[in-house]
Amino acid sequence: MSRERADRAAAWATGAGIGLIALMVTWLIGNRLTALVWKPPFGPTVAFVGAIVTGSVVAVIAGRRLARR
């Protein structure tokens, strides 16, 4: 049982890392695109909120997929 718990914890940690990568990429691209449309502070705020949502969703999906294996 200990081995299963360790594998599951590692899967969720990997999912969280993938989610953070998705957050960073979404933030970088989103900030560039929203800066063209809206002026600061609204543009970067919209980009960061979108990045948080995207990163969270990706982390949960990746964690669930990896934990099943």
PyMOL commands that set and color helices and strands:
alter all, ss='L'
color gray80, all
select helices_A, chain A and resi 2-37+42-68
alter helices_A, ss='H'
color red, helices_A
deselect
rebuild
show_as cartoon
